[in-house]
Amino acid sequence: MKIIPLKEGNFSTNKTKDFTLLTEENKDVLKGIKMSVTPFLIITEKDIILLDAGIGWKNKQGKTIISEILERENIQRDQVTKMLLSHLHKDHIETTVTRNENGFEATFPNAQIYIQRRELEFAMENRDSHSFDFDTLEKLIQLENIVWMSEDKGQITEEISFEVAGGHTPFMQVFWISDGREMIFYGADDLPQESYLKYHLAYKSDFDGRKALELRRSWAKAAAENRWKVLLYHDLNKAVVEF
């Protein structure tokens, strides 16, 4: 399997979840939480899989960073076959849709989009939350090829399994991708940075910080025992940890 980090950049985010790109000029003066935004493309023998969809950050020419990386890797948008969304916070869904003169369209037109239905219900019950971009979210759920998920765990294909872990949001889901030789684990915002494996803390930014902490402990043990490759969505310096 091939792992392609689609890093959009390192950012600072404030209480209203506005993202500012970190630069050499501002990195020491900006306040707020500092994090990367790094969706992942996983290429297996059967699928090209997108894990979460970033914030749609654009370069100076107006092209998204994700599109820029895909072009560099010689991958066309219509080659992506599956999009697995861990949860629906705005920094994880923006490039699911592309706005155009006719309104909007699916950025990855041939991809099945896997969404946990209970996560959508939670989002819609929290319209005052700055964590969600409801303009993008309401466009996303109008797209064709959505696969609505309702079970707590299961297999998407022989290669892909999922589990509703909770923690960061009540119905956030995590994913395992295996070809029989290696195992990739994506813990999304329950395990967003390598430091979360070193410092055993419950974070107030999570819906259930204590549950997220216990999940990290169990995943770290399993990763070490089974030599997982763990993907880190928000780590400033490292996208993949290999055990």
CYANA upper distance limits for C-alpha pairs under 8 A (distance plus 0.5 A):
  1 MET  CA     42 ILE  CA      7.39
  1 MET  CA     43 ILE  CA      6.10
  1 MET  CA     44 THR  CA      5.41
  1 MET  CA     45 GLU  CA      7.94
  1 MET  CA    179 ASP  CA      7.71
  1 MET  CA    182 GLU  CA      8.42
  2 LYS  CA     42 ILE  CA      6.18
  2 LYS  CA     43 ILE  CA      5.53
  2 LYS  CA     44 THR  CA      7.32
  3 ILE  CA     40 PHE  CA      7.40
  3 ILE  CA     41 LEU  CA      6.48
  3 ILE  CA     42 ILE  CA      5.32
  3 ILE  CA     43 ILE  CA      7.14
  4 ILE  CA     40 PHE  CA      6.23
  4 ILE  CA     41 LEU  CA      5.50
  4 ILE  CA     42 ILE  CA      6.83
  5 PRO  CA     38 THR  CA      6.68
  5 PRO  CA     39 PRO  CA      6.73
  5 PRO  CA     40 PHE  CA      5.13
  5 PRO  CA     41 LEU  CA      6.89
  5 PRO  CA    239 ALA  CA      7.12
  6 LEU  CA     38 THR  CA      5.83
  6 LEU  CA     39 PRO  CA      5.65
  6 LEU  CA     40 PHE  CA      5.91
  6 LEU  CA     41 LEU  CA      7.49
  6 LEU  CA     65 ILE  CA      8.27
  6 LEU  CA     66 ILE  CA      6.26
  6 LEU  CA     69 ILE  CA      7.06
  7 LYS  CA     36 SER  CA      7.76
  7 LYS  CA     37 VAL  CA      6.43
  7 LYS  CA     38 THR  CA      4.58
  7 LYS  CA     39 PRO  CA      6.95
  7 LYS  CA     65 ILE  CA      8.19
  7 LYS  CA     66 ILE  CA      7.95
  8 GLU  CA     36 SER  CA      7.91
  8 GLU  CA     37 VAL  CA      6.17
  8 GLU  CA     38 THR  CA      6.55
  8 GLU  CA     54 GLY  CA      7.92
  8 GLU  CA     55 ILE  CA      8.41
  8 GLU  CA     56 GLY  CA      8.29
  8 GLU  CA     57 TRP  CA      6.67
  8 GLU  CA     65 ILE  CA      6.06
  8 GLU  CA     66 ILE  CA      7.19
  9 GLY  CA     21 LEU  CA      7.29
  9 GLY  CA     22 LEU  CA      8.24
  9 GLY  CA     36 SER  CA      6.15
  9 GLY  CA     37 VAL  CA      6.58
  9 GLY  CA     38 THR  CA      8.06
 10 ASN  CA     21 LEU  CA      6.53
 10 ASN  CA     22 LEU  CA      6.13
 10 ASN  CA     34 LYS  CA      7.64
 10 ASN  CA     35 MET  CA      6.12
 10 ASN  CA     36 SER  CA      4.58
 10 ASN  CA     37 VAL  CA      7.06
 10 ASN  CA    236 LEU  CA      6.60
 11 PHE  CA     19 PHE  CA      6.49
 11 PHE  CA     20 THR  CA      5.78
 11 PHE  CA     21 LEU  CA      4.94
 11 PHE  CA     22 LEU  CA      5.53
 11 PHE  CA     34 LYS  CA      6.11
 11 PHE  CA     35 MET  CA      5.93
 11 PHE  CA     36 SER  CA      6.32
 11 PHE  CA     37 VAL  CA      8.05
 12 SER  CA     19 PHE  CA      6.19
 12 SER  CA     20 THR  CA      5.71
 12 SER  CA     21 LEU  CA      7.01
 12 SER  CA     22 LEU  CA      6.98
 12 SER  CA     30 LEU  CA      7.48
 12 SER  CA     31 LYS  CA      7.64
 12 SER  CA     32 GLY  CA      6.20
 12 SER  CA     33 ILE  CA      5.93
 12 SER  CA     34 LYS  CA      4.90
 12 SER  CA     35 MET  CA      6.91
 13 THR  CA     17 LYS  CA      5.94
 13 THR  CA     18 ASP  CA      5.84
 13 THR  CA     19 PHE  CA      5.14
 13 THR  CA     20 THR  CA      6.91
 13 THR  CA     32 GLY  CA      5.89
 13 THR  CA     33 ILE  CA      5.86
 13 THR  CA     34 LYS  CA      7.00
 13 THR  CA     35 MET  CA      8.39
 14 ASN  CA     18 ASP  CA      6.26
 14 ASN  CA     19 PHE  CA      7.70
 14 ASN  CA     31 LYS  CA      8.01
 14 ASN  CA     32 GLY  CA      5.43
 14 ASN  CA     33 ILE  CA      7.15
 15 LYS  CA     32 GLY  CA      8.10
 16 THR  CA    130 HIS  CA      5.85
 16 THR  CA    131 SER  CA      8.07
 17 LYS  CA    130 HIS  CA      6.40
 17 LYS  CA    131 SER  CA      6.57
 22 LEU  CA     26 ASN  CA      6.72
 22 LEU  CA     27 LYS  CA      5.69
 23 THR  CA     27 LYS  CA      6.01
 24 GLU  CA     28 ASP  CA      8.47
 26 ASN  CA     30 LEU  CA      6.43
 34 LYS  CA    236 LEU  CA      8.18
 35 MET  CA    234 HIS  CA      5.57
 35 MET  CA    235 ASP  CA      6.49
 35 MET  CA    236 LEU  CA      5.99
 36 SER  CA    233 TYR  CA      7.43
 36 SER  CA    234 HIS  CA      4.90
 36 SER  CA    235 ASP  CA      5.98
 36 SER  CA    236 LEU  CA      5.41
 37 VAL  CA     54 GLY  CA      6.72
 37 VAL  CA     55 ILE  CA      8.01
 37 VAL  CA     91 ASP  CA      7.81
 37 VAL  CA    233 TYR  CA      6.41
 37 VAL  CA    234 HIS  CA      5.80
 37 VAL  CA    235 ASP  CA      8.40
 38 THR  CA     54 GLY  CA      7.24
 38 THR  CA    232 LEU  CA      8.03
 38 THR  CA    233 TYR  CA      5.28
 38 THR  CA    234 HIS  CA      6.87
 38 THR  CA    239 ALA  CA      7.84
 39 PRO  CA     50 LEU  CA      7.75
 39 PRO  CA     51 LEU  CA      6.24
 39 PRO  CA     52 ASP  CA      5.91
 39 PRO  CA     53 ALA  CA      6.23
 39 PRO  CA     54 GLY  CA      6.32
 39 PRO  CA     92 HIS  CA      8.26
 39 PRO  CA    233 TYR  CA      6.73
 40 PHE  CA     50 LEU  CA      6.30
 40 PHE  CA     51 LEU  CA      5.64
 40 PHE  CA     52 ASP  CA      7.67
 40 PHE  CA    231 LEU  CA      8.48
 41 LEU  CA     48 ILE  CA      7.38
 41 LEU  CA     49 ILE  CA      6.03
 41 LEU  CA     50 LEU  CA      5.14
 41 LEU  CA     51 LEU  CA      6.83
 42 ILE  CA     47 ASP  CA      8.48
 42 ILE  CA     48 ILE  CA      6.32
 42 ILE  CA     49 ILE  CA      5.52
 42 ILE  CA     50 LEU  CA      6.98
 42 ILE  CA     51 LEU  CA      8.27
 43 ILE  CA     47 ASP  CA      6.59
 43 ILE  CA     48 ILE  CA      5.10
 43 ILE  CA     49 ILE  CA      6.83
 44 THR  CA     48 ILE  CA      6.83
 44 THR  CA    179 ASP  CA      7.85
 47 ASP  CA     80 VAL  CA      7.94
 47 ASP  CA     81 THR  CA      6.34
 47 ASP  CA     82 LYS  CA      7.60
 48 ILE  CA     79 GLN  CA      7.40
 48 ILE  CA     80 VAL  CA      5.42
 48 ILE  CA     81 THR  CA      5.88
 48 ILE  CA     82 LYS  CA      7.01
 49 ILE  CA     80 VAL  CA      6.62
 49 ILE  CA     81 THR  CA      6.63
 49 ILE  CA     82 LYS  CA      5.30
 49 ILE  CA     83 MET  CA      6.27
 49 ILE  CA     84 LEU  CA      7.84
 50 LEU  CA     80 VAL  CA      7.57
 50 LEU  CA     82 LYS  CA      6.71
 50 LEU  CA     83 MET  CA      5.14
 50 LEU  CA     84 LEU  CA      6.70
 51 LEU  CA     83 MET  CA      6.50
 51 LEU  CA     84 LEU  CA      5.57
 51 LEU  CA     85 LEU  CA      6.80
 51 LEU  CA     86 SER  CA      8.19
 52 ASP  CA     83 MET  CA      7.37
 52 ASP  CA     84 LEU  CA      6.48
 52 ASP  CA     85 LEU  CA      5.33
 52 ASP  CA     86 SER  CA      6.96
 52 ASP  CA     92 HIS  CA      5.72
 52 ASP  CA     93 ILE  CA      6.82
 53 ALA  CA     85 LEU  CA      8.07
 53 ALA  CA     91 ASP  CA      8.06
 53 ALA  CA     92 HIS  CA      5.45
 53 ALA  CA     93 ILE  CA      5.18
 53 ALA  CA     94 GLU  CA      6.50
 53 ALA  CA     95 THR  CA      5.73
 53 ALA  CA     96 THR  CA      6.61
 54 GLY  CA     90 LYS  CA      8.27
 54 GLY  CA     91 ASP  CA      5.52
 54 GLY  CA     92 HIS  CA      4.98
 54 GLY  CA     93 ILE  CA      6.20
 54 GLY  CA     94 GLU  CA      6.19
 54 GLY  CA     95 THR  CA      6.70
 55 ILE  CA     90 LYS  CA      7.12
 55 ILE  CA     91 ASP  CA      5.03
 55 ILE  CA     92 HIS  CA      6.84
 55 ILE  CA     93 ILE  CA      7.18
 55 ILE  CA     94 GLU  CA      5.26
 55 ILE  CA     95 THR  CA      7.03
 56 GLY  CA     64 THR  CA      6.30
 56 GLY  CA     65 ILE  CA      7.76
 56 GLY  CA     66 ILE  CA      7.90
 56 GLY  CA     94 GLU  CA      5.89
 56 GLY  CA     95 THR  CA      5.66
 57 TRP  CA     64 THR  CA      5.99
 57 TRP  CA     65 ILE  CA      6.49
 57 TRP  CA     66 ILE  CA      8.48
 58 LYS  CA     62 GLY  CA      5.79
 58 LYS  CA     63 LYS  CA      5.63
 58 LYS  CA     64 THR  CA      4.51
 58 LYS  CA     65 ILE  CA      5.99
 59 ASN  CA     63 LYS  CA      6.07
 59 ASN  CA     64 THR  CA      6.68
 59 ASN  CA     65 ILE  CA      6.80
 63 LYS  CA     67 SER  CA      7.27
 63 LYS  CA     68 GLU  CA      7.41
 64 THR  CA     68 GLU  CA      6.85
 65 ILE  CA     69 ILE  CA      6.78
 66 ILE  CA     70 LEU  CA      6.71
 67 SER  CA     71 GLU  CA      6.64
 68 GLU  CA     72 ARG  CA      6.85
 69 ILE  CA     73 GLU  CA      6.77
 70 LEU  CA     74 ASN  CA      6.62
 70 LEU  CA     75 ILE  CA      5.64
 70 LEU  CA     76 GLN  CA      7.34
 70 LEU  CA     77 ARG  CA      8.28
 71 GLU  CA     75 ILE  CA      6.38
 71 GLU  CA     76 GLN  CA      7.53
 75 ILE  CA     79 GLN  CA      7.27
 76 GLN  CA     80 VAL  CA      8.03
 77 ARG  CA    107 THR  CA      7.46
 77 ARG  CA    108 PHE  CA      5.62
 77 ARG  CA    109 PRO  CA      7.82
 78 ASP  CA    108 PHE  CA      6.03
 78 ASP  CA    109 PRO  CA      6.17
 78 ASP  CA    110 ASN  CA      5.92
 78 ASP  CA    111 ALA  CA      7.95
 79 GLN  CA    108 PHE  CA      8.36
 79 GLN  CA    110 ASN  CA      7.52
 79 GLN  CA    111 ALA  CA      8.43
 80 VAL  CA    108 PHE  CA      6.84
 80 VAL  CA    110 ASN  CA      7.04
 80 VAL  CA    111 ALA  CA      6.00
 81 THR  CA    110 ASN  CA      6.36
 81 THR  CA    111 ALA  CA      4.60
 81 THR  CA    112 GLN  CA      6.68
 82 LYS  CA    111 ALA  CA      5.08
 82 LYS  CA    112 GLN  CA      5.26
 82 LYS  CA    113 ILE  CA      6.55
 82 LYS  CA    114 TYR  CA      8.10
 83 MET  CA    111 ALA  CA      6.58
 83 MET  CA    112 GLN  CA      6.54
 83 MET  CA    113 ILE  CA      5.23
 83 MET  CA    114 TYR  CA      6.65
 84 LEU  CA    113 ILE  CA      6.66
 84 LEU  CA    114 TYR  CA      5.54
 84 LEU  CA    115 ILE  CA      7.58
 85 LEU  CA     92 HIS  CA      7.92
 85 LEU  CA     93 ILE  CA      7.98
 85 LEU  CA    113 ILE  CA      7.90
 85 LEU  CA    114 TYR  CA      6.52
 85 LEU  CA    115 ILE  CA      6.25
 85 LEU  CA    116 GLN  CA      8.40
 85 LEU  CA    173 GLN  CA      8.35
 86 SER  CA     92 HIS  CA      8.39
 86 SER  CA    115 ILE  CA      8.08
 86 SER  CA    116 GLN  CA      8.42
 86 SER  CA    172 MET  CA      6.02
 86 SER  CA    173 GLN  CA      5.34
 86 SER  CA    174 VAL  CA      6.54
 86 SER  CA    188 ALA  CA      6.89
 87 HIS  CA     92 HIS  CA      7.60
 87 HIS  CA    115 ILE  CA      8.13
 87 HIS  CA    116 GLN  CA      8.03
 87 HIS  CA    119 GLU  CA      6.94
 87 HIS  CA    169 THR  CA      7.96
 87 HIS  CA    171 PHE  CA      7.94
 87 HIS  CA    172 MET  CA      5.57
 87 HIS  CA    173 GLN  CA      7.28
 88 LEU  CA     92 HIS  CA      6.76
 88 LEU  CA     93 ILE  CA      6.71
 88 LEU  CA    119 GLU  CA      7.54
 88 LEU  CA    120 LEU  CA      7.58
 88 LEU  CA    123 ALA  CA      7.77
 88 LEU  CA    132 PHE  CA      7.46
 88 LEU  CA    137 LEU  CA      8.08
 89 HIS  CA     93 ILE  CA      7.34
 89 HIS  CA    131 SER  CA      5.85
 89 HIS  CA    132 PHE  CA      5.40
 89 HIS  CA    133 ASP  CA      7.81
 90 LYS  CA     94 GLU  CA      6.70
 90 LYS  CA    131 SER  CA      6.58
 90 LYS  CA    132 PHE  CA      5.37
 90 LYS  CA    133 ASP  CA      5.69
 90 LYS  CA    136 THR  CA      8.47
 93 ILE  CA    136 THR  CA      8.19
 93 ILE  CA    137 LEU  CA      8.08
 94 GLU  CA    136 THR  CA      6.96
 95 THR  CA    107 THR  CA      7.05
 96 THR  CA    106 ALA  CA      6.66
 96 THR  CA    107 THR  CA      6.04
 96 THR  CA    108 PHE  CA      7.57
 96 THR  CA    140 LEU  CA      7.05
 97 VAL  CA    104 PHE  CA      6.97
 97 VAL  CA    105 GLU  CA      6.17
 97 VAL  CA    106 ALA  CA      5.25
 97 VAL  CA    107 THR  CA      5.49
 97 VAL  CA    136 THR  CA      7.77
 97 VAL  CA    139 LYS  CA      7.69
 97 VAL  CA    140 LEU  CA      6.84
 98 THR  CA    104 PHE  CA      5.91
 98 THR  CA    105 GLU  CA      5.88
 98 THR  CA    106 ALA  CA      6.67
 98 THR  CA    107 THR  CA      5.84
 99 ARG  CA    103 GLY  CA      6.22
 99 ARG  CA    104 PHE  CA      4.61
 99 ARG  CA    105 GLU  CA      6.98
100 ASN  CA    104 PHE  CA      5.70
100 ASN  CA    105 GLU  CA      7.77
104 PHE  CA    139 LYS  CA      8.04
105 GLU  CA    109 PRO  CA      8.41
105 GLU  CA    143 LEU  CA      8.09
106 ALA  CA    140 LEU  CA      8.46
106 ALA  CA    143 LEU  CA      7.05
110 ASN  CA    145 ASN  CA      8.34
111 ALA  CA    145 ASN  CA      7.46
112 GLN  CA    145 ASN  CA      5.42
112 GLN  CA    146 ILE  CA      6.29
112 GLN  CA    147 VAL  CA      7.04
113 ILE  CA    145 ASN  CA      6.61
113 ILE  CA    146 ILE  CA      5.11
113 ILE  CA    147 VAL  CA      6.24
114 TYR  CA    146 ILE  CA      6.54
114 TYR  CA    147 VAL  CA      5.33
114 TYR  CA    148 TRP  CA      6.69
114 TYR  CA    149 MET  CA      7.26
115 ILE  CA    119 GLU  CA      8.23
115 ILE  CA    120 LEU  CA      8.29
115 ILE  CA    146 ILE  CA      7.64
115 ILE  CA    147 VAL  CA      6.85
115 ILE  CA    148 TRP  CA      5.86
115 ILE  CA    149 MET  CA      6.32
116 GLN  CA    120 LEU  CA      7.28
116 GLN  CA    148 TRP  CA      6.53
116 GLN  CA    149 MET  CA      5.08
116 GLN  CA    150 SER  CA      6.53
116 GLN  CA    171 PHE  CA      7.76
116 GLN  CA    172 MET  CA      8.27
116 GLN  CA    173 GLN  CA      8.03
117 ARG  CA    121 GLU  CA      6.95
117 ARG  CA    148 TRP  CA      6.24
117 ARG  CA    149 MET  CA      6.13
117 ARG  CA    150 SER  CA      6.34
118 ARG  CA    122 PHE  CA      6.68
118 ARG  CA    150 SER  CA      7.43
118 ARG  CA    171 PHE  CA      6.77
119 GLU  CA    123 ALA  CA      6.76
119 GLU  CA    169 THR  CA      8.36
119 GLU  CA    170 PRO  CA      7.80
119 GLU  CA    171 PHE  CA      5.62
119 GLU  CA    172 MET  CA      7.20
120 LEU  CA    124 MET  CA      6.73
121 GLU  CA    125 GLU  CA      6.80
122 PHE  CA    126 ASN  CA      7.06
122 PHE  CA    170 PRO  CA      8.35
123 ALA  CA    127 ARG  CA      7.35
123 ALA  CA    132 PHE  CA      7.70
127 ARG  CA    132 PHE  CA      8.18
127 ARG  CA    134 PHE  CA      8.22
132 PHE  CA    137 LEU  CA      8.20
133 ASP  CA    137 LEU  CA      6.61
134 PHE  CA    138 GLU  CA      6.25
135 ASP  CA    139 LYS  CA      6.97
136 THR  CA    140 LEU  CA      6.54
137 LEU  CA    141 ILE  CA      6.89
138 GLU  CA    142 GLN  CA      7.24
139 LYS  CA    143 LEU  CA      7.46
141 ILE  CA    146 ILE  CA      7.98
151 GLU  CA    164 VAL  CA      8.40
152 ASP  CA    163 GLU  CA      6.19
152 ASP  CA    164 VAL  CA      5.52
153 LYS  CA    161 SER  CA      8.04
153 LYS  CA    162 PHE  CA      5.93
153 LYS  CA    163 GLU  CA      4.59
153 LYS  CA    164 VAL  CA      6.62
154 GLY  CA    161 SER  CA      6.20
154 GLY  CA    162 PHE  CA      6.12
154 GLY  CA    163 GLU  CA      7.15
155 GLN  CA    159 GLU  CA      8.46
155 GLN  CA    160 ILE  CA      6.44
155 GLN  CA    161 SER  CA      4.77
155 GLN  CA    162 PHE  CA      6.86
156 ILE  CA    160 ILE  CA      5.84
156 ILE  CA    161 SER  CA      6.16
156 ILE  CA    162 PHE  CA      7.81
157 THR  CA    161 SER  CA      7.53
159 GLU  CA    176 TRP  CA      8.49
159 GLU  CA    177 ILE  CA      5.90
159 GLU  CA    178 SER  CA      5.55
159 GLU  CA    179 ASP  CA      6.36
160 ILE  CA    175 PHE  CA      7.49
160 ILE  CA    176 TRP  CA      6.24
160 ILE  CA    177 ILE  CA      5.13
160 ILE  CA    178 SER  CA      7.16
161 SER  CA    175 PHE  CA      6.26
161 SER  CA    176 TRP  CA      5.75
161 SER  CA    177 ILE  CA      7.10
162 PHE  CA    173 GLN  CA      7.12
162 PHE  CA    174 VAL  CA      6.14
162 PHE  CA    175 PHE  CA      4.99
162 PHE  CA    176 TRP  CA      6.81
163 GLU  CA    173 GLN  CA      5.90
163 GLU  CA    174 VAL  CA      6.05
163 GLU  CA    175 PHE  CA      7.18
164 VAL  CA    171 PHE  CA      6.23
164 VAL  CA    172 MET  CA      6.22
164 VAL  CA    173 GLN  CA      4.63
164 VAL  CA    174 VAL  CA      6.99
165 ALA  CA    170 PRO  CA      8.35
165 ALA  CA    171 PHE  CA      7.14
165 ALA  CA    172 MET  CA      6.34
165 ALA  CA    173 GLN  CA      5.84
165 ALA  CA    174 VAL  CA      6.99
165 ALA  CA    215 LEU  CA      8.31
166 GLY  CA    170 PRO  CA      4.83
166 GLY  CA    171 PHE  CA      5.20
166 GLY  CA    172 MET  CA      5.31
166 GLY  CA    173 GLN  CA      7.28
166 GLY  CA    208 ASP  CA      8.01
166 GLY  CA    211 LYS  CA      8.07
166 GLY  CA    212 ALA  CA      7.86
167 GLY  CA    171 PHE  CA      8.37
167 GLY  CA    172 MET  CA      7.63
167 GLY  CA    190 ASP  CA      6.74
167 GLY  CA    206 ASP  CA      6.68
167 GLY  CA    207 PHE  CA      6.35
167 GLY  CA    208 ASP  CA      5.19
167 GLY  CA    209 GLY  CA      6.50
167 GLY  CA    210 ARG  CA      8.08
167 GLY  CA    211 LYS  CA      5.83
167 GLY  CA    212 ALA  CA      4.88
168 HIS  CA    172 MET  CA      7.25
168 HIS  CA    189 ASP  CA      6.56
168 HIS  CA    190 ASP  CA      6.11
168 HIS  CA    205 SER  CA      7.93
168 HIS  CA    206 ASP  CA      4.68
168 HIS  CA    207 PHE  CA      5.60
168 HIS  CA    208 ASP  CA      6.76
168 HIS  CA    209 GLY  CA      7.45
168 HIS  CA    212 ALA  CA      7.09
169 THR  CA    206 ASP  CA      7.05
169 THR  CA    207 PHE  CA      5.65
169 THR  CA    208 ASP  CA      7.83
170 PRO  CA    207 PHE  CA      6.97
170 PRO  CA    208 ASP  CA      7.98
173 GLN  CA    187 GLY  CA      8.31
173 GLN  CA    188 ALA  CA      8.45
174 VAL  CA    185 PHE  CA      8.26
174 VAL  CA    186 TYR  CA      6.28
174 VAL  CA    187 GLY  CA      5.47
174 VAL  CA    188 ALA  CA      6.97
175 PHE  CA    185 PHE  CA      6.45
175 PHE  CA    186 TYR  CA      5.74
175 PHE  CA    187 GLY  CA      7.30
176 TRP  CA    183 MET  CA      7.32
176 TRP  CA    184 ILE  CA      6.10
176 TRP  CA    185 PHE  CA      5.14
176 TRP  CA    186 TYR  CA      6.91
177 ILE  CA    183 MET  CA      6.34
177 ILE  CA    184 ILE  CA      5.57
177 ILE  CA    185 PHE  CA      7.09
178 SER  CA    182 GLU  CA      6.22
178 SER  CA    183 MET  CA      5.05
178 SER  CA    184 ILE  CA      6.74
179 ASP  CA    183 MET  CA      7.69
182 GLU  CA    227 ARG  CA      8.39
182 GLU  CA    228 TRP  CA      7.56
182 GLU  CA    229 LYS  CA      8.35
183 MET  CA    227 ARG  CA      7.97
183 MET  CA    228 TRP  CA      5.61
183 MET  CA    229 LYS  CA      6.70
184 ILE  CA    228 TRP  CA      6.25
184 ILE  CA    229 LYS  CA      5.26
184 ILE  CA    230 VAL  CA      6.48
184 ILE  CA    231 LEU  CA      7.89
185 PHE  CA    228 TRP  CA      7.06
185 PHE  CA    229 LYS  CA      6.58
185 PHE  CA    230 VAL  CA      5.36
185 PHE  CA    231 LEU  CA      6.77
186 TYR  CA    191 LEU  CA      8.48
186 TYR  CA    230 VAL  CA      6.54
186 TYR  CA    231 LEU  CA      5.68
186 TYR  CA    232 LEU  CA      7.84
187 GLY  CA    191 LEU  CA      5.53
187 GLY  CA    192 PRO  CA      7.52
187 GLY  CA    230 VAL  CA      8.20
187 GLY  CA    231 LEU  CA      7.73
187 GLY  CA    232 LEU  CA      8.19
188 ALA  CA    192 PRO  CA      6.17
188 ALA  CA    231 LEU  CA      8.37
188 ALA  CA    232 LEU  CA      7.57
188 ALA  CA    233 TYR  CA      6.63
189 ASP  CA    233 TYR  CA      7.77
189 ASP  CA    234 HIS  CA      8.28
190 ASP  CA    212 ALA  CA      6.03
190 ASP  CA    213 LEU  CA      8.43
190 ASP  CA    215 LEU  CA      8.19
190 ASP  CA    216 ARG  CA      7.63
191 LEU  CA    196 TYR  CA      6.91
191 LEU  CA    197 LEU  CA      8.28
191 LEU  CA    216 ARG  CA      7.02
191 LEU  CA    232 LEU  CA      7.35
192 PRO  CA    196 TYR  CA      7.82
192 PRO  CA    231 LEU  CA      8.46
192 PRO  CA    232 LEU  CA      5.40
192 PRO  CA    233 TYR  CA      5.65
192 PRO  CA    234 HIS  CA      5.46
192 PRO  CA    235 ASP  CA      6.81
193 GLN  CA    197 LEU  CA      8.23
193 GLN  CA    232 LEU  CA      5.91
193 GLN  CA    233 TYR  CA      7.53
193 GLN  CA    234 HIS  CA      6.16
193 GLN  CA    235 ASP  CA      4.91
193 GLN  CA    236 LEU  CA      8.36
194 GLU  CA    198 LYS  CA      7.61
194 GLU  CA    232 LEU  CA      7.55
194 GLU  CA    235 ASP  CA      7.15
194 GLU  CA    238 LYS  CA      8.17
194 GLU  CA    241 VAL  CA      7.99
195 SER  CA    199 TYR  CA      6.59
196 TYR  CA    200 HIS  CA      7.11
196 TYR  CA    201 LEU  CA      7.98
196 TYR  CA    216 ARG  CA      8.13
197 LEU  CA    216 ARG  CA      7.33
197 LEU  CA    217 ARG  CA      8.03
197 LEU  CA    220 ALA  CA      7.38
200 HIS  CA    213 LEU  CA      7.10
200 HIS  CA    217 ARG  CA      8.48
201 LEU  CA    213 LEU  CA      6.81
202 ALA  CA    209 GLY  CA      4.95
202 ALA  CA    210 ARG  CA      5.68
202 ALA  CA    212 ALA  CA      7.56
202 ALA  CA    213 LEU  CA      6.03
203 TYR  CA    209 GLY  CA      5.53
203 TYR  CA    210 ARG  CA      8.30
204 LYS  CA    209 GLY  CA      6.73
205 SER  CA    209 GLY  CA      8.01
206 ASP  CA    212 ALA  CA      8.13
208 ASP  CA    212 ALA  CA      6.92
209 GLY  CA    213 LEU  CA      6.66
210 ARG  CA    214 GLU  CA      6.91
211 LYS  CA    215 LEU  CA      6.68
212 ALA  CA    216 ARG  CA      6.74
213 LEU  CA    217 ARG  CA      6.95
214 GLU  CA    218 SER  CA      6.92
215 LEU  CA    219 TRP  CA      6.60
216 ARG  CA    220 ALA  CA      6.44
217 ARG  CA    221 LYS  CA      6.89
218 SER  CA    222 ALA  CA      6.78
219 TRP  CA    223 ALA  CA      6.33
220 ALA  CA    224 ALA  CA      6.65
221 LYS  CA    225 GLU  CA      6.72
222 ALA  CA    226 ASN  CA      6.42
222 ALA  CA    227 ARG  CA      8.49
222 ALA  CA    228 TRP  CA      8.37
223 ALA  CA    227 ARG  CA      5.82
223 ALA  CA    228 TRP  CA      5.20
223 ALA  CA    229 LYS  CA      8.05
223 ALA  CA    230 VAL  CA      8.23
223 ALA  CA    243 PHE  CA      6.69
224 ALA  CA    228 TRP  CA      7.44
224 ALA  CA    243 PHE  CA      5.82
226 ASN  CA    243 PHE  CA      8.41
227 ARG  CA    242 GLU  CA      7.41
227 ARG  CA    243 PHE  CA      5.17
228 TRP  CA    242 GLU  CA      6.73
228 TRP  CA    243 PHE  CA      6.14
229 LYS  CA    240 VAL  CA      7.04
229 LYS  CA    241 VAL  CA      6.25
229 LYS  CA    242 GLU  CA      5.04
229 LYS  CA    243 PHE  CA      6.87
230 VAL  CA    240 VAL  CA      6.09
230 VAL  CA    241 VAL  CA      5.61
230 VAL  CA    242 GLU  CA      6.84
230 VAL  CA    243 PHE  CA      8.45
231 LEU  CA    239 ALA  CA      6.38
231 LEU  CA    240 VAL  CA      5.21
231 LEU  CA    241 VAL  CA      7.09
232 LEU  CA    238 LYS  CA      7.64
232 LEU  CA    239 ALA  CA      5.48
232 LEU  CA    240 VAL  CA      6.40
232 LEU  CA    241 VAL  CA      8.12
233 TYR  CA    239 ALA  CA      7.27
235 ASP  CA    239 ALA  CA      6.92
